[in-house]
């Protein structure tokens, strides 16, 4: 099976359930033409198309090109963000066009992480998004919502409903789901459609699909990679600016008595990135010298409240890239100086820049620490076999980062 996601954390969190269900799984950090042959030994290839910040036309063209290169692949899962950021509609259009497919079942819900769809409205905390309208406005196909009552009537009734609407010209169905059982009904219904189809959703729907061998297919046994070295430092690099992440970082700092080292973003944006990296490294070296098992480095803007951007979206995106590139350099400097056992990365752009800094080609997934928080091993490049956790900024409860660190510590004890 092929998964196509719009960023690295999405590629990872949607693929890790497949690993848990026994499928050999690899995440490609950044797709390049013809790369699929490199991963033919794996059952699951999850691709970071890196389209989150492109405009809808650019995203369409890139995803269309990737999908067209998947000749002979009859099972594609289109991963979308659980709060529908990026270009979910145009990218689904691209996959369907490239596959010449006339049926897509869209289930954005991720109940384990508090994302549900009811009445066509995606709810995540205080956020409300009209999911049906978003896809209807962004696609060149007829889109229709499927209400929760219809889903809960069961697979046979839902199949009949979908086929009736198909006959009327509907090609894309955005389905309500408030529980994992609702997602399971959608998955079981999808199996009844033997024609070509696209399954589209967040990591929640992917988790349901991953548990069904008939939908995934079988491949070679999981290939054994070399074990990690005797490294011991856990380095958490926080590029996300979400409120949830700030709370999680503070909780780690308090519990483990570790200072939070901050990268000065204004210095980076003023053209002094190298100086900012050096200053950050000086402080990290001091901290690691005192506590050699855990280090926290964040962007200083994580803790600045009510910060607004006056610049355009493009300018803001360019500035964000400068910051995460500097953060990636910090991570590489730490890796070069110390014995790093594991890297915890928060934020899709941060994870990508870290992998770029090490020329990492893929992430071999090993486990899911908490819902939507995968851990894997870096494949290729300078940090070969180093453990990496890629976490979306908004995922997890207040102790999410604590859980991640404790998981790695337990793993180290028994390795």
C-alpha positions in Angstrom: 0.0 0.0 0.0 1.0 3.6 -0.7 0.2 6.5 1.7 0.6 10.0 0.3 0.7 12.7 3.0 1.3 16.5 2.8 3.9 16.6 5.5 6.4 14.4 7.4 4.5 14.1 10.7 1.4 13.1 8.8 3.3 10.5 6.8 4.6 9.0 10.0 1.5 9.1 12.2 -0.7 7.6 9.5 1.8 4.8 8.8 2.8 3.7 12.3 -0.4 1.6 12.9 0.6 -0.6 9.9 3.8 -1.3 11.6 1.9 -2.2 14.8 -0.1 -4.7 12.8 2.9 -6.5 11.5 3.5 -4.8 8.1 7.0 -3.7 7.3 6.7 0.1 7.0 9.0 2.9 5.7 8.4 6.6 5.6 10.1 8.5 2.8 11.2 11.8 4.2 10.9 13.7 0.9 9.8 12.0 -2.4 12.0 12.0 -5.4 11.1 10.6 -8.8 11.6 6.9 -9.2 12.3 6.3 -5.5 9.5 3.7 -5.1 11.9 0.9 -6.3 14.2 1.5 -3.4 11.4 0.5 -1.0 9.9 -2.5 -2.8 10.9 -4.8 0.1 8.4 -3.0 2.4 4.7 -3.6 2.6 3.9 0.0 3.3 5.5 3.1 1.8 4.3 6.4 3.3 5.4 9.4 1.2 5.8 13.0 2.4 4.8 15.0 -0.6 5.7 18.1 1.3 2.8 20.1 -0.1 1.3 21.6 3.1 2.4 25.2 2.3 2.0 25.1 -1.5 -0.9 26.7 -3.2 -3.7 24.4 -4.4 -2.5 24.3 -8.0 1.1 23.4 -7.1 -0.1 20.8 -4.6 -2.4 19.3 -7.2 0.4 19.0 -9.7 2.9 17.5 -7.3 0.5 14.9 -5.9 -0.8 14.1 -9.4 2.8 13.5 -10.5 3.6 11.3 -7.5 0.4 9.2 -8.0 1.0 8.7 -11.7 4.4 7.2 -10.9 2.7 4.6 -8.8 1.8 2.4 -11.7 0.7 -1.1 -10.7 -0.2 0.1 -7.2 -4.0 -0.4 -6.6 -4.2 0.7 -3.0 -3.5 4.4 -2.1 -4.4 6.0 1.1 -4.6 9.8 0.9 -3.6 11.1 4.2 -5.1 14.5 5.1 -4.5 16.7 8.1 -6.9 16.1 11.0 -8.0 19.7 11.0 -7.9 20.0 7.2 -4.9 22.3 6.9 -3.1 22.5 3.6 -4.9 21.5 0.4 -6.9 18.3 1.2 -9.5 18.9 -1.6 -7.1 19.6 -4.5 -4.8 16.8 -3.5 -7.6 14.3 -3.3 -8.7 15.5 -6.8 -5.1 14.9 -8.0 -5.1 11.3 -6.7 -8.4 10.5 -8.2 -7.5 12.1 -11.6 -4.2 10.2 -11.7 -5.9 6.9 -10.8 -8.9 7.6 -13.1 -11.0 6.8 -10.1 -14.6 7.8 -9.5 -15.1 7.0 -5.8 -13.5 8.4 -2.7 -14.5 7.8 0.9 -13.3 10.6 3.1 -13.2 10.2 6.9 -11.2 13.0 8.6 -12.1 12.0 12.2 -9.5 11.0 14.7 -11.5 10.3 17.8 -8.5 9.3 20.0 -7.1 12.8 19.5 -10.4 14.7 19.9 -11.2 15.2 16.2 -14.7 14.2 15.2 -17.1 14.9 12.3 -20.8 15.2 13.0 -23.3 16.8 10.6 -20.5 17.4 8.2 -18.8 19.7 10.7 -15.3 18.8 11.9 -14.9 19.6 15.6 -11.4 19.8 17.3 -11.6 21.6 20.6 -13.1 25.0 19.9 -12.4 24.7 16.2 -15.3 24.1 13.8 -14.8 23.4 10.1 -17.4 22.6 7.5 -15.6 19.6 6.0 -18.3 18.9 3.4 -18.2 22.4 2.1 -14.4 22.5 2.1 -14.2 19.5 -0.2 -17.2 20.6 -2.3 -15.7 24.0 -3.0 -12.2 22.6 -3.7 -12.9 19.7 -6.0 -14.1 19.3 -9.6 -16.4 16.5 -8.5 -19.8 16.1 -6.9 -19.3 15.9 -3.1 -21.9 14.8 -0.5 -21.8 14.4 3.2 -23.0 11.2 5.0 -24.7 11.8 8.3 -23.9 9.8 11.5 -27.3 8.1 11.6 -26.7 6.7 8.1 -23.2 5.5 9.1 -24.5 3.8 12.2 -27.1 1.8 10.4 -24.3 -0.5 9.4 -22.3 -1.6 6.4 -25.1 -3.0 4.2 -27.3 0.0 4.7 -24.4 2.4 4.2 -23.3 0.5 1.0 -26.8 0.8 -0.4 -26.9 4.5 0.4 -23.6 5.2 -1.2 -24.4 3.2 -4.4 -27.7 5.1 -4.8 -25.9 8.4 -4.5 -23.1 7.1 -6.9 -25.8 6.4 -9.5 -26.8 10.1 -9.2 -23.3 11.3 -9.9 -21.7 11.7 -6.5 -18.1 10.6 -6.4 -16.8 11.9 -3.1 -18.4 11.1 0.2 -17.4 12.9 3.4 -18.6 10.7 6.2 -19.4 11.5 9.8 -17.6 9.6 12.6 -17.5 10.3 16.3 -15.9 7.0 17.5 -13.5 4.4 16.3 -16.5 2.0 15.8 -17.9 4.5 13.3 -14.6 4.5 11.4 -14.7 0.7 11.5 -18.1 0.7 9.8 -16.8 3.0 7.1 -13.8 0.7 6.6 -15.9 -2.4 6.4 -18.2 -0.7 3.9 -15.3 0.3 1.7 -14.4 -3.4 1.4 -17.8 -4.0 -0.3 -16.8 -1.8 -3.2 -14.6 -3.8 -5.5 -14.1 -1.0 -8.0 -11.1 1.4 -7.9 -11.4 3.7 -4.9 -9.4 6.1 -2.8 -9.6 6.0 1.0 -8.9 9.5 2.5 -8.6 10.6 6.0 -6.4 11.3 9.0 -4.4 8.9 11.1 -7.6 7.7 12.8 -9.1 6.2 9.6 -5.6 4.9 8.6 -5.5 3.0 11.9 -8.7 1.2 11.1 -7.5 0.3 7.6 -4.2 -0.9 8.9 -5.8 -3.7 10.9 -7.3 -5.3 7.9 -5.0 -7.5 5.9 -7.4 -7.8 3.0 -7.2 -4.0 2.4 -3.5 -3.6 2.9 -2.1 -6.7 1.2 0.9 -8.8 2.3 4.6 -8.5 1.4 8.0 -9.6 2.6 8.9 -10.1 6.2 10.0 -7.1 8.1 13.6 -6.5 7.3 16.0 -6.4 10.2 18.1 -3.2 10.4 21.2 -2.7 12.5 20.7 -1.8 16.1 21.3 1.7 17.4 24.7 2.3 19.0 25.2 2.9 22.7 24.1 6.5 22.6 22.2 7.8 25.6 21.1 11.5 25.1 17.5 12.2 24.3 17.2 15.5 22.4 13.8 17.2 22.1 13.7 19.8 19.3 10.5 21.8 19.5 9.6 23.9 16.4 5.8 23.9 16.9 4.2 27.0 18.4 1.0 25.5 19.6 -0.4 26.2 23.1 -0.6 22.4 23.7 3.1 22.0 22.9 4.1 24.8 25.2 2.3 23.1 28.1 3.9 19.8 27.2 7.4 21.3 27.2 6.9 23.0 30.5 5.7 19.8 32.0 8.8 18.0 30.9 11.0 20.7 32.2 9.4 20.6 35.6 9.2 16.9 36.0 12.8 16.1 34.8 14.3 19.3 36.2 15.8 20.2 32.8 16.1 23.8 31.6 14.4 24.9 28.3 17.1 26.2 25.9 15.6 28.7 23.5 16.7 29.5 19.9 16.4 33.3 19.4 14.2 33.6 16.4 14.6 37.4 16.0 18.3 36.9 15.6 17.7 34.3 12.9 15.3 36.5 11.0 17.7 39.5 11.2 20.3 37.5 9.2 22.3 36.2 12.2 21.3 32.6 12.1 24.8 31.2 12.6 25.2 33.4 15.7 21.8 32.2 17.0 22.8 28.6 16.5 26.2 29.2 18.3 24.5 30.9 21.3 21.9 28.1 21.5 24.7 25.4 21.3 26.7 27.2 24.1 23.7 26.9 26.4 22.9 23.3 25.3 26.5 22.2 25.9 26.2 23.6 29.5 22.9 21.9 30.1 24.0 18.5 28.7 27.1 18.7 30.8 24.9 18.9 33.9 22.2 16.4 32.7 23.6 14.1 30.0 20.4 12.2 29.4 17.9 14.8 28.3 18.0 18.2 26.5 15.2 20.5 25.5 15.6 23.1 22.7 12.6 25.2 21.5 12.0 28.3 19.4 11.6 31.2 21.8 8.3 32.2 20.1 6.7 29.1 21.6 6.3 31.0 24.8 5.2 34.4 23.4 1.5 34.9 23.7 -0.7 36.9 21.4 2.0 37.3 18.8 0.5 38.3 15.5 2.0 38.3 12.1 1.7 41.5 9.9 3.4 39.9 7.0 1.8 38.0 4.1 1.3 34.2 4.2 4.3 33.7 1.9 6.5 36.0 4.0 5.4 34.2 7.2 6.1 30.8 5.5 9.6 31.9 4.4 10.4 33.2 7.9 9.2 29.9 9.4 11.5 28.0 7.1 14.5 30.1 8.2 13.7 29.3 11.8 13.3 25.6 11.4 16.5 25.4 9.2 18.4 27.0 12.1 16.8 24.6 14.6 17.8 21.7 12.3 21.4 23.0 12.4 21.3 23.0 16.2 20.1 19.4 16.3 22.9 18.4 13.9 25.5 20.2 16.0 24.3 18.4 19.2 24.4 15.0 17.3 28.0 15.7 16.2 29.2 16.6 19.7 27.3 14.1 21.9 26.0 10.5 21.9 22.4 11.0 20.8 20.2 8.0 21.3 16.9 9.6 20.2 15.5 12.8 18.7 12.1 14.0 19.5 10.8 16.5 16.9 7.6 18.5 17.2 6.1 20.1 14.1 6.1 18.7 10.5 8.5 21.4 9.2 10.9 20.8 12.0 11.0 17.1 11.5 11.6 17.6 7.8 14.5 20.0 8.3 16.1 17.7 10.9 16.0 14.8 8.3 17.4 17.1 5.6 20.2 18.2 7.9 21.3 14.5 8.2 20.5 13.6 4.6 18.0 11.0 6.0 16.1 9.2 3.2 13.5 7.5 5.2 12.1 6.6 8.7 11.5 3.0 9.4 8.6 2.9 11.8 8.9 0.9 15.0 5.9 1.6 17.2 3.2 4.1 18.2 3.9 5.7 21.7 0.5 7.4 21.9 -2.3 8.0 19.4 -0.7 9.8 16.4 2.8 9.8 17.9 5.1 7.4 16.1 8.7 6.4 16.8 11.0 5.2 14.1 14.6 4.7 13.1 16.3 7.1 10.7 17.4 5.4 7.4 20.3 6.6 5.4 22.4 9.7 5.9 24.7 10.7 8.8 22.2 9.7 11.6 21.6 6.1 10.3 19.6 4.1 12.9 19.1 6.9 15.3 15.6 6.8 16.9 13.3 9.7 16.0 9.8 10.6 17.3 7.8 12.9 14.9 4.9 14.6 16.7 2.4 17.0 15.4 2.3 20.1 17.5 -1.4 19.9 18.5 -1.3 16.1 19.3 -1.3 14.7 22.7 -2.4 15.6 26.2 -0.4 17.6 28.7 1.9 14.7 29.5 2.4 13.6 25.9 6.1 14.5 25.8 6.6 13.0 29.2 5.1 9.7 27.8 7.5 9.9 24.9 10.6 10.4 27.0 9.6 7.6 29.5 9.0 5.3 26.6 12.5 5.9 25.2 14.0 5.5 28.6 12.3 2.1 29.1 13.4 1.1 25.6 17.0 2.0 26.5 16.8 -0.1 29.7 15.8 -3.3 27.8 17.9 -2.8 24.7 
